[in-house]
């Protein structure tokens, strides 16, 4: 099954400037094991999900929402060390 992704191009450009991560690249985390949690820090008017996953040994943090069956990316960056450790411990049990 192919996954569908979308994003706002201005938000993508901002994310590249601020976090040096391109949405077009970071969608690759969904090809590997991911750790997800609901982002309920604020009332965004939609359910936002934080996904942690790895690409070539680097763990990324991706915030997205679902629009039907489409993943709408909101932000992406390299995960902080404590999130990397939690990801590996949870997903790979070690």
N, C-alpha and C positions, 0 to 999 in steps of 0.2 A: 504494500500500500504506500503510495506517495503522499507525503505530507505537504500541505499548502501553507505558504507564509506570505505575509504582507507587512508593510510598514509605511510610514510617512517619510518621504525622501528628505525633507528638511530635518526631521528627527534623526534620520540615518547620518546625514552630513554632520550634525551636531555631535552625535555619538562618536563618530570617527575623530573629530577635533578634540573632544573632551576625554575620551577613553581609549582612543587608538584601536578601536574594535569596529569592524564593519559587519553590519547585520547579514550581508550576503555570505560572509565567512562563518559567522558564529552559529548559523542554523545547523551546522554540522554536528553540534553537540547532540542533536536529536537522533543521530545515527548510532550513538553509544548509550550506555546506561546513564540515566539521569536521576537526580534527587530533586523532588519538587516540594514546595510549601506554598501555602496561601499567603499573599502579602496583604495583611489586614491592618497595617499601620495607620492608614487614612481611609476615609470613605471616598473612593474614586468613582463611584457610580457604576462600577463594573468589577467583576472578580478579576484580580490580578494574581498571577502565579509567578513565583520565582523558581527558576530551574537552574540547577548546577549540573554541569557536564564537562567532559574533557574532549579536547582535540589535540592530538599529537603531544600528550603529556601535560598540557596546560588546562587548568580548570577555569571555566567561565561561569559568570552569573548572568542569566538572561531573565528579564522581566517581560511577561507577555500576557495577553488576554485572548480569549477565544471569541471569534466572530463566526458563529456557525461552526464549521469544521476547519476554519482557517486560523492559524496562529498569527496574531498581530503583535509584532515585536514593539516594545516600548523603550527598553534600554538594554545595554549589554556591556560588560566589562570583565576584566580578569578578576577572579574571586580572591578575596582576602585570605591570608594564610589560615586563619581559624576555620573559614568555610571550606577551604581545600582539604584540610585535615578531616573535617566532619564528612565531607563528600566521600573521600576514600575509605574512611572507617565504616560509614553506613552502607555504601554501595558494594565495596569489596571486602567487608568484614575484617578489616585489618588495618 
